[in-house]
Amino acid sequence: MVNALANPVVLRCAVVLFFAGGLFLLAIWTIRAVKKSIAEEANLNADVAPSLENLPLHLYNTVIQQLKQQKHELQVQNQAEQRRLRTTENFSQAVLSNLSSGVLVFGANGLVKQANPAAKKILGFNSPFGMNPADIFRGAQVCQDQRAGDVQVTEEVEAVLRGGSKNRQIEADYKTPEGKRMRLSMTISQVPSVEGDMLGVACLMADRTEFEQIQNQQRLQGEISAEMALELRTSLATITGYAQQLGRGHNGEQVSRLAADIASEAERLERRIGGFLASKPAAAGARS
């Protein structure tokens, strides 16, 4: 036995067996520890899994309900906004349609976007939409008492369109497509957006043709009245002179001649007054 332990081969085998047994025991302990850890983790997952599954589903349903509610509110707000816009548009259309003054709106591109019935009637166009200022006003001139030189209405509109001026007030001599000459009073203004950008140009116009005719007639009647007053004073002075001579005269022939002159002067005065009175009804008829 002593000799066997002294043998190096036997000693090496014993050492190998000792280490192999230790490794075997360590492997068994490690496997048991791993099994126990796996079992504990499985039990923990079994306890937590139901709550993890139920919690996301509940949140998902809540979010879906909130989104549906917000969608419904947005639809209601959108419908209310559309109704408000339609009401505002209808109101604006009604106001423009019933204005006695003409309203012509050019877009930022320089083409007509809107025209109320009064503007169509004044300008003589049934459908001016899509026309530019040169097509609408066709060389119409600004009145000479407002501008020096020949200035066209088209130039005034384009100056406001280009932003060179925000507002222009002019009077223009305009000729309709049918050849009717008119005097127009116009206010040309920019149309800004809420953000301040220019959307276009609005032309507010009024027909002053009849007013100008009335003014011309009144001026003419004033001149006629002044001329008539001068002639009346002359005729009255002549008649007065004849009457004074008649009062001093003693010659029958001279009295007869003076009486004839007075009668002639009175007749001429009556004709003049009759012609003046006859011209007034004609002027009144032209105004109506």
C-alpha positions in Angstrom: 0.0 0.0 0.0 2.9 2.3 0.9 4.6 1.4 -2.3 1.4 2.2 -4.3 1.1 5.7 -2.8 4.8 6.3 -3.6 4.1 5.5 -7.2 3.8 8.8 -9.1 1.2 7.5 -11.5 -1.1 6.5 -8.7 -0.6 9.8 -7.1 -1.5 11.7 -10.2 -4.7 9.6 -10.7 -5.8 10.3 -7.2 -5.3 14.1 -7.7 -7.3 14.0 -11.0 -10.1 12.1 -9.3 -10.2 14.6 -6.5 -10.5 17.6 -8.8 -13.0 15.8 -11.1 -15.3 15.1 -8.1 -15.0 18.8 -7.0 -16.0 20.0 -10.4 -18.9 17.6 -10.5 -20.3 18.9 -7.2 -19.8 22.5 -8.4 -21.7 21.7 -11.6 -24.6 20.2 -9.7 -24.8 23.2 -7.4 -24.7 25.6 -10.3 -27.5 23.8 -12.2 -29.7 23.8 -9.1 -29.1 27.5 -8.6 -30.0 28.3 -12.2 -33.2 26.2 -12.0 -34.2 28.0 -8.8 -33.6 31.4 -10.5 -35.6 30.4 -13.6 -38.4 29.2 -11.4 -38.5 32.4 -9.4 -38.5 34.6 -12.5 -41.3 32.5 -14.0 -43.4 33.0 -10.8 -42.7 36.7 -10.9 -43.8 37.0 -14.5 -46.9 35.0 -13.8 -47.9 37.5 -11.1 -47.1 40.6 -13.1 -48.4 39.6 -16.6 -52.1 40.2 -16.0 -51.6 43.8 -14.8 -49.2 44.6 -17.7 -51.7 43.4 -20.2 -54.8 45.1 -18.7 -53.1 48.5 -18.2 -52.2 49.3 -21.9 -55.6 48.2 -23.1 -57.3 50.5 -20.7 -55.1 53.4 -21.7 -55.6 52.7 -25.4 -59.4 52.8 -25.0 -59.2 56.1 -23.1 -57.0 57.7 -25.8 -59.4 56.5 -28.5 -62.4 58.0 -26.7 -60.6 61.3 -26.3 -59.6 61.4 -29.9 -63.1 60.7 -31.0 -64.4 63.5 -28.7 -61.8 66.0 -30.1 -62.7 65.0 -33.6 -66.4 65.6 -32.9 -65.6 69.0 -31.4 -63.4 70.0 -34.4 -66.2 69.0 -36.8 -68.7 71.1 -34.8 -66.3 74.1 -34.8 -65.6 73.6 -38.5 -69.3 73.6 -39.4 -69.9 76.7 -37.2 -67.0 78.5 -39.0 -68.4 77.5 -42.4 -71.8 78.8 -41.5 -70.3 82.1 -40.2 -68.3 82.5 -43.4 -71.4 81.9 -45.6 -73.4 84.4 -43.5 -70.6 87.0 -43.8 -70.3 86.4 -47.5 -74.0 86.6 -48.1 -74.2 89.8 -46.1 -71.3 91.3 -48.0 -72.9 90.3 -51.3 -76.3 91.8 -50.2 -74.6 95.1 -49.2 -72.6 95.4 -52.5 -75.7 94.5 -54.6 -77.8 97.3 -53.0 -75.2 100.0 -53.1 -76.0 102.9 -55.4 -72.3 103.5 -55.9 -70.3 101.3 -58.1 -67.7 99.0 -56.5 -65.0 97.4 -58.8 -62.3 95.1 -57.2 -59.1 94.2 -58.9 -57.1 91.3 -57.6 -53.3 91.4 -56.9 -52.8 90.1 -60.5 -54.5 93.3 -61.9 -57.7 91.5 -63.1 -61.3 92.2 -62.0 -62.5 89.8 -59.3 -65.7 91.5 -58.3 -68.1 94.1 -59.6 -71.5 95.0 -58.1 -74.6 95.8 -60.4 -74.0 99.6 -60.0 -70.5 99.3 -61.3 -71.6 97.3 -64.3 -74.3 99.9 -65.1 -72.0 102.9 -64.7 -69.2 101.3 -66.8 -71.5 99.8 -69.4 -70.1 96.2 -69.0 -72.4 93.2 -68.4 -69.5 91.0 -67.2 -66.2 92.8 -66.5 -64.7 89.8 -64.7 -61.1 88.9 -65.7 -60.5 92.3 -67.4 -57.6 94.6 -66.6 -57.7 98.3 -65.9 -56.7 99.2 -69.5 -59.6 97.1 -70.8 -62.1 98.7 -68.4 -61.1 102.4 -68.6 -59.7 102.4 -72.2 -57.8 105.7 -72.1 -60.2 107.5 -69.8 -58.5 110.7 -68.6 -58.3 112.4 -65.2 -59.9 115.8 -65.2 -57.4 118.6 -66.0 -58.4 120.6 -62.9 -57.0 117.7 -60.7 -53.8 116.7 -62.6 -51.3 118.6 -64.7 -51.1 117.1 -68.2 -52.8 114.0 -69.6 -53.1 111.4 -66.8 -55.1 108.3 -67.5 -57.3 106.5 -64.9 -55.4 103.2 -65.7 -52.2 104.8 -64.5 -53.8 105.8 -61.2 -55.2 102.2 -60.6 -51.8 100.6 -61.5 -50.0 103.0 -59.1 -52.1 101.8 -56.2 -51.7 98.2 -57.4 -47.9 98.6 -57.3 -48.0 100.0 -53.8 -46.9 103.4 -54.8 -50.0 104.9 -53.1 -52.6 103.5 -50.7 -55.4 105.8 -51.8 -56.3 108.0 -54.7 -59.3 110.3 -55.2 -59.9 111.5 -58.7 -62.6 112.7 -61.2 -62.4 111.3 -64.7 -64.0 111.8 -68.1 -65.2 108.3 -69.1 -66.7 107.0 -72.3 -68.8 103.8 -72.2 -68.5 101.1 -74.8 -71.7 102.5 -76.4 -70.1 105.9 -76.7 -71.9 107.7 -73.8 -69.6 110.3 -72.1 -69.7 110.4 -68.3 -68.0 112.2 -65.5 -67.0 109.8 -62.7 -65.9 110.5 -59.2 -63.6 107.7 -58.1 -61.8 106.6 -54.9 -59.1 104.0 -55.5 -57.9 102.2 -52.4 -55.8 99.1 -51.5 -57.5 96.1 -50.0 -55.2 94.6 -47.3 -55.5 91.2 -45.7 -55.5 90.5 -41.9 -51.8 89.9 -42.1 -51.2 93.2 -43.9 -50.6 91.8 -47.4 -52.3 93.5 -50.3 -55.1 91.4 -51.7 -56.0 93.9 -54.5 -57.5 97.3 -55.2 -61.1 98.5 -54.8 -62.5 101.3 -57.0 -65.5 103.1 -55.5 -67.2 105.2 -58.2 -70.2 107.5 -58.6 -71.8 108.9 -61.7 -71.5 112.7 -61.5 -72.7 113.3 -65.1 -76.1 114.6 -64.1 -74.7 116.7 -61.3 -72.2 118.3 -63.8 -75.0 119.0 -66.2 -77.0 120.7 -63.5 -74.0 122.7 -62.5 -73.4 123.8 -66.1 -77.0 124.7 -66.5 -77.0 126.7 -63.3 -73.8 128.5 -64.4 -75.4 129.2 -67.8 -78.6 130.4 -66.2 -76.5 132.7 -64.0 -74.8 134.2 -67.0 -78.2 134.6 -68.8 -79.6 136.2 -65.6 -76.8 138.6 -65.4 -77.1 139.5 -69.0 -80.9 139.8 -68.6 -80.5 142.1 -65.6 -78.2 144.3 -67.5 -80.6 144.6 -70.4 -83.5 145.3 -68.0 -81.6 148.1 -66.4 -80.8 149.5 -69.8 -84.4 149.3 -71.0 -85.7 150.7 -67.8 -83.3 153.6 -68.0 -84.3 154.2 -71.6 -88.0 154.2 -70.8 -87.4 156.5 -67.8 -85.6 158.9 -70.1 -88.4 158.9 -72.6 -90.9 159.4 -69.9 -89.0 162.4 -68.5 -88.8 163.9 -72.0 -92.5 163.3 -72.5 -93.3 165.1 -69.3 -91.3 168.2 -70.5 -92.6 168.1 -74.0 -95.3 170.4 -75.3 -95.2 169.6 -79.0 -97.8 167.1 -80.0 -95.6 165.5 -82.7 -92.7 165.1 -80.1 -95.1 163.6 -77.6 -96.4 161.1 -80.2 -92.8 160.1 -81.1 -91.8 159.6 -77.5 -94.9 157.6 -76.8 -94.1 155.4 -79.8 -90.5 154.9 -78.6 -91.7 154.0 -75.1 -94.1 151.4 -76.6 -91.3 150.0 -78.8 -88.9 149.7 -75.9 -91.6 148.1 -73.7 -92.4 145.6 -76.4 -88.7 144.7 -76.8 -88.4 144.2 -73.1 -91.5 142.0 -73.0 -90.1 139.8 -75.8 -86.8 139.5 -73.9 -88.5 138.5 -70.6 -90.8 136.1 -72.5 -87.8 134.4 -74.1 -86.1 134.1 -70.7 -89.1 132.6 -69.1 -89.6 130.1 -71.9 -86.0 128.8 -71.5 -86.5 127.9 -67.9 -89.1 125.1 -68.3 -86.8 123.6 -71.0 -83.9 123.6 -68.5 -86.1 122.1 -65.8 -87.1 119.4 -68.2 -83.5 118.6 -69.0 -82.7 118.2 -65.3 -85.6 115.8 -64.7 
